[in-house]
Amino acid sequence: MQIFRTKSVEQTIAETNETGHSLKRSLGWWDLAVMGVAVAVGAGIFSVGAQAAAFHAGPAVIISFIIAGIVCGAAVMCYAEFASIMPVAGSAYTFTYATIGEIMAWIIGWDLILEMLMAGSVISKYWGVYLNDFMRLMGLNWNTNLTFGSFHLDIAPIIIVGFFTVLLVFGTKIGARVDGAMTILKIAIVVFVVVVGFFYVKAANYTPFVPPSEPADVVRHGELGGSMAQPLWQWLTHMQPTVYGWSGVLSGAALVFFAFIGFDVVATASEETKNPKRNVPLGIGVGMLLVIVMYVLVAIVTTGMVSYKKLAQVDSPSLATAFELVGADWAAKIISFAIVLGLATVVMVLLLGLTRVVFAMSRDGLLPRGISRTGKHGTPARLQIVVGVVVALVAACFNIDVLSDMVNIGTLSAFTLVALAIPIMRKKRPDLPRTFRIPGNPWVPILVALANFWLMLNLTVLTWIRFLVWLVVGFAIYFSYSYNHARLGTGELDAELERFDKEQRISQLKETARETAEAKAKAAAKDERRREER
């Protein structure tokens, strides 16, 4: 079996011109930057940061954010280099297929599906939680949770996922415009939180900055607690389950890494970007810089307003909780309203990213080809609807805590392999034009991969068990269906590349003929003017 067969860059790009399986280019670099900010400035700022401070790192969550931001920023540079070579849907999946091989590409694609499915479900679930919280703060007795005997159903995720699914079916640009408008509101709220929050900051809340390590308990980690809730590396080394301390700072970094998942999602939109070799690296870089600055500022304010010990006494601590604890209920109401609007944009970007990964895998034949068919709006409408239904059902029926860590391990595994793929592609295809290059090859990409893997080891034992089960299911699908249906093994991609090359040659000949005709016309006009002058 040729499970490590690779697609060439030329085959990958040729696929984007296949009739009925191509996407419309309509996005600019600012659209991508806004998309990255939209998906990152959501759960990370409004909830995950406060939870990491309460249950993992204390005030040192500021360091956790910086660590996660540096690691993610370095990984994003790897994405930017690949996007400048292959501006194609699929992100890490597509990059890995052209470097390490099909089996690794399948693993990454399968991980990305896990990441974005779980993330979309988590954020739409959070949207429902904050919607109910906002209604509670406003004194309304409405609730989106329905109970049927022992079965609980939250209809809020179904509403928000349905709304953005419809927008994305009618075009990525339409969704990006709505997303951009709501993202501006989110940034304004972040500025509001920082400015208002500084008036409540007390220096005493930063002491101790790195809280001393404590034994983990059931209260902090939910029902399971104990060994299943401790970082994998602690379990492997038989260390006592602990929270806080420097190990808490690292596990906090692994948790808040969830806040930065937006940027691999942005890379999935490369095929829908105008002038992608310039706009994708620029959009990713600008968005990443904005997000890191905002996260660090909010972490400083949140941990300075309220002691991490008080946050730890709340079941689901958030920014709104911090304002409530200092008596600023009016601010909590504004924040809750902003979160309801702000988290909505995160849902849209994740729905887009998930659909584009499945689209790319389907176009390659690793998943049924029929689901990558695009419609009159240049979007995979049927696939977008199916993805929306699945995300809505998962969000409506499952618990948030079960889903969130699965997002992180899917993201980190993708980041690790993309970083390793950079030196491979540099050696394999040094001839390819690169409008962006990550510096320090091969050592910087290798260090990026190791840093991502270290963050993976700081996720819980239970998360790793669920991840391994997901991989087993993925391998079963690959060997029973995907390997035998991959277009790379049937020769279809070679035919596609030949057709693409022929079209390119014809296009070049037409362009040459047009330029020649224009030159002749200019020369004739110039001769005519000279004759008239004589």
N, C-alpha and C positions, 0 to 999 in steps of 0.2 A: 504493500500500500504506500502511495506517495502522499503521506499526510503532511509533509513539509514543503509541498510544491508552492511556488510563489507566483503571483501575478506581476507582470512588468508594469512600470509606471505608465508606459504608453497604452497598455491594455486597460489599465484603470481609468485613464482619461478618456479613452475611446468609448467606454461604456456610457459616459455621461451624455453622449449624443444619440443613444439608441432611441428610436421612435417609440413613444408610449411609455418610456421608462426614464425620461429626463426631467429635470427640475428647472424652473424659470429663475433666471438671475435678476434679482431686484433689490438687493441689500447693499448699503454702503458701509464704510468703516464705523461711522457713528452708530448705525443700527446695531452692529455687532457689539460695540462697547456698551451701549444701553442694554442690550440683551444680557451681557455678562453681569452688569450691575443689577439688572432686574432680578436675575435668578439668585445672585449671591446676597444681595441686601434684602433678606427675607427672614427665614428661620434662624440664620446665624446671628443676626443682630437682635431680633425680637424675642428669641427664646433660648437657642442653644448656648449662647454666651453666658447667660445667667445660670443655666443648668450646669455648665462646666465649672463656673465659679463656685456654685453651691456644693457640688458633689465630687469635684476632682481637684481643682487647683487653687481655690480661694482667690485673693487679689492677683496672684500670679497667672491668672487666666490671660492677662495682658501678654505675658511671655508666650503662653500657649498659642494665642492668635498670631504673634510674630513668627513663631516657629512654623505654624501651619501655612502662613502667608509666604514665607521664604521658600518652603518646600514646594508649595503649589505654584508660586511664581516661576521657579526654575523648571518645573514640569511643563508649565504653560509655554515657556520658550521652546521646549522640544516640540510641542504641538504646532507652534508658529512656524518652525522650520519645515515640518512636514507639510503644513497647509500651503506654504509657498511653493512646494514641489508638486503636490497633488491636491488641488482645490476641489475635493470630491466629498460627497456625503459619506457618513460612516465614521469619521473621526478616527480614534485609535484602532478600530477594527480594520479600516481601510489601510492605514499606515502599516500595521503589523502584517497584513496579507502580502504586502509588497516587499517585506524585509525578512521576517522570521519564518513565515510559512502559514499554510492554511489551518493547521490544527491550533496553532497559537492565536491566529486571527479569530477562529471560532470561539476559543476560550474568552478572548477579550470582548468579542461581540456579545457573547452570552453574559459576561460580567456587566457590560454596559446596559444591556436590557434589564438586568437585575437592579443596577444603580438607578436608572431613570424611572423604571416602574415603581420601585420603592420610594424614590424621592418624590415623584409626582403624587403618589398616594399619601406620603407623610405630609407634604405641604398642603394638599387639598384637605386633609384631615385637620391640620392645624388651622386652616382657614375656617372650618366649621367650629373648632374650639374657640377661636377668637371672636367669631360672630356671636356665639352664645355668651361669651364673656362680655362683649360690648353691650348686648341687650340686657344682661344682668346689671351692668353698671348704670345703664339708662333707666333702670327700674321696670323693664318689660319682662313679662313672664313667658315669653315665647321660647321655644326650644326646638332645635332641629333633630333631636334624637327621638326615634320612635322605638317602642318596645312591643314585641309580639311574643308573649310568654317569656321564655328565657333568651330569646333572640333580640339583639339590639341593632338598630339600623340608623345611621346618620345620613340624612338626605342632603346636607350642606355640600359635601364633596361632589355629589351627583350634579348639583346645580352649577357649581363653578366649573367643573370639568366639561359639562355639556356646553356651557357658554363659549369657552375658548376652543373647543373642538369645532364648533360651527364656524368661528372666525378663521381658524387655520384651514378649514376645508375650502374657504373662498379665497385664500391667498395668504402667503407668508407676509407680504408687505402690509396688508391690512392689519394683521395681528401685531406686527412690529410697531405700527403707529399707535395702536391702543396701548401696547406695552410701554412705549416711550412716554406717553402722557402720564401714565400711572407711576412710572419710575421717577419722573421729576417730583411727583408728590412724595414718594418714599424718601428721596434725598432731602427734601425740605423737612420732613419729619425727623430725620436723623440729625440735621442741624439744630432743630428745635430741642431734641432730647439732650444734645451736648450742651447747648447754651443754658437751658433751664436746669439741667441736672447739676451743673457746676455750682449753682447756688446752694445745693444741699450736700455737697461733698464735705466730708470730715476726714482729716488726715489720719485719725485713729483707726478708721476702717481699713487702711492699707497695712495695718500691723496685726499679726505678722504677715509680711508680703508673701512668703512661701510658708504656709501653715505646716506645723510638724506632722509627720506621717501618723495616721491612726488606723487601727484595724477596721476593715470594711464590715458593715452590718447590713441586715435585711432591710432596714428602713431606707438606706441610701440607694440600694440597688434593686428594689422591687421584691417580688415574691421569691425569686430564686436565690439571690444573694450568694454569699460564700464563694466557693471555687469557680463556679460557672460564670460569675460576674466579674472575676478578676482578669487583668490583662493576660494574654496568652503567655508572654515571656515570664511573668511571675509564676504561672501555673507550671510551666516547663522546668523552672528552676526551684520548684517547691517552696517558694516564698509565701509567707503569710499574706492573705488578701488585705491590701491597705488602700487608703485614700489619702489625698494631700501629699505633701512632700514633693520632691523632684519627680518621683514616679507619677504623682498626680498631675504635675505640669505636663508630662509627656502624654499621659492618657487623655488629659484635657485637650492637648493639641490634636490627638487622633479624633476626638469627638468633634471639635470645632472645625475640623477639616471639612465637615459636612457643609460649612458655610461657603466653601470655595468651589463647589462642584460645578458652578455655572460655566466655567471656562472650557471644559471639555465639551459641554453642550454647544457652546458657540462654534467650536470647530466642526460640528456636524452640519452647520449651515454654510460651509465653504462653497458648496456647489450652487447655492442660491445667492452668491455674492458677486457683485460687479467688480472687475479687476481684482480678483481674489488674492493674487500673489502679493499685492501691496496692502489691500484693505484688511485681510484676515489677521496678519501679524500686528498691524497698527491697532485694529479694533480690540484685539485680545489684550495687548499691552496697556492701552489707555484704561480699559475697564478694570484690569487687575490692580493698577496703581490706585484708582479711585476707591476700590473696595477695601484694600489693606488699610488705607488712611482712615476710612470711616469706621472700620471694625475696632482698630486700636483706640480711637477717641471714645467710642461708646463703651468699650471695656473699662477704660480709665474712669469714666463717669459712673457707670453702674456699680463697680466695686467700691468706689469712693462714697456713694450715697448710702449704701446699706452694707452691714457686715455680712460676710459670706455665711456666717452661722445662722443669721436670721433667714437668709434665702434658703438654706438647707432645711428649714422647718416647714417650708411650703412644698406641696406635692409637685407642682409644675411651675417653678419660678420663672419669671420673665421680666422684661423691662417694665411692663405695666405693674407687676408686683412690687418692684423696687419703688416706684412712685407712690403706690398705695401705702407701703410701709413707712414712708416719711410723711404721710398725711396729705400728699398732693393728689387727691382723688380726681380733681379736674384734669390734671395732666394725664392720669391713667385713662380717662375717658377718651381724650384726644388720641393718645397712643393706640388704644384698642381699635378706634375707628380707622386710623391710618394703617394698622396691621391688616385689618379686614380687606382694605383696598390693595395694600402693598403685596401681600402674599398671593393675591390673585395673579399678578404678573409672573411670579415664579412658576405657577402651575402651567401657564401658557408656554414658557420656554422649555420646560421639561417635557411637555406633550410633544412639542416640535422635535426635541432631541431624540426622544424614544422612537418616534415614528421614522426619523431619518436613519437611525441605526438599523432598524428592522428592514427598512426600504433597501438599504445597501446590501444587507445579507440576502435579501430575497432576490435582488437583481443579479447577484452572483450565483444563485441557485442553491445556496445553503439552506434557505427556507423556500417554501413554494413560490414560484415566479409570479403567480397571478396577483399576489398581494402588493407587488411593487408597481402596478399599473397606475399611471398618472392620468388625471382628467383634464377637462378644458381649462381649468384655472392653473394648470401646471403644478398641481399638488397631488399626492397619493390619497385621494379623498376617502376611498373605502378603508384603506389601512388606518387613516387618521381616526375614523369613526370607531373601528374595532379597538384601537389603542385607548381611545377615550372611555369606551364602555368598560374595559378591563381595569383601568386605573380607578375609575369611579367605584366599581364594585369592591376592589381591594381596600380602598380608603374607607368605604362605608361600613365594611364588615370586620376590619382587623384593628388591633391596638397599635398606637403610635410607637411605643417602646420596642415592639417586635420588629418594626420596619426600619427605624432610623439608622441603627448600626450597620444594617445590611447595605445601606447606601454608601457608607464610608469604605467598606472593604471592597465593594465593586469599583469605586472610583480609584482607590489606591492601587489596586491590582492593574488597572488600565494604565495609570500613570507610570508604574514601574516598568511595564513592557515597552511603552512608547519611548521612555528614556533610554532603555537598552537598545532600541531599534535605531537610534540616531547614529552611533558609530558604525553599525552594520551597514546602513544606507550610505554613509560617507565613503566606506571602503568599497561597497558594491557598485555604486553609481556616482563616482566623483565628477562625472561629466555633466550632471544635471544642474541647470541654473537654479540658484538659491537666492531669493531676494532677502532672506533673513537667515542668519546662522547663529546657533547658540555657541558662545565662546567656550574655550577650554576643552574641546573634544580630544580624546574620549573620556577624560577623567571627570569633567563636570557632569555629563549625562550618567556616568556610572555612580557617582556620588548621589545624584538625584534619585536614581533607582533604589540605592541602599537606604536613603532617608525615607522614601515612601514605604519600603518594606518594613523598616523599623516602626513606622507609625501603624502599619498593619498588625505587627506583633503586640502593640499596645491596645488593640481591641480585645473584647472579652472572649473567653473560651467558647461560650455559647454562640457568639457571632461566627466564629470559625467553624463550628460544627454545622451551622445552618448553611454557611458558604460552601463547605465541602459537599453537602447534600445537593445544593444547587448545581455544582460542577458535575457530580455523578449523573444527574438528570440530563445535563447538557451533553456529556459524552455519549449517553445512550441515544440521544437524538442525532448527533453527528454521525456515529457509526452505522446507525440503522437507516438514515435518510440522506443527510447532507453530503457525505463523501461521494455517494453514487450519483447525486444530482447536481454537483458543482459544475458550473459551465467551464471552469478551467480544465476539467478532466475530459470534457466532450469535444473540445476543439472549437466551440462556439466563440470563445473570446478571440481566438486567432482570426476567425472569419470576420468578427466585429472590427478587429484592429486593421485588417486588410481593407475593409470597406471604409473605415475612418481615414486611413492613409490615402486611399483613392480620392475620397471627397476632399481631403486637404490639398492633394496635388491639383485636383480640378479647380479648387478655390484659388490656389496660388497662381495657376495658369490664367484664370479669369482676371485676377488682380494684376498680374503682369501685363496681360493684354489691355486692361483698362488704363494702366499707367502709361503703356506705350502709346495708346491712342491719344491720351491726354497730352503726352509730350509732343506727338506729331501735330496735334491741333495747335498747341502753343507755338511750335516752330513755324507752322504755316501762317499763323496770325502775325508772328514777328516778321516773316518774309513779306507778307502783304503790307505791313506798315512801312517797311523799308522801301518797297516799290512806290508806295504813295508819296513818301518823302522825296524820292528822286523826281 
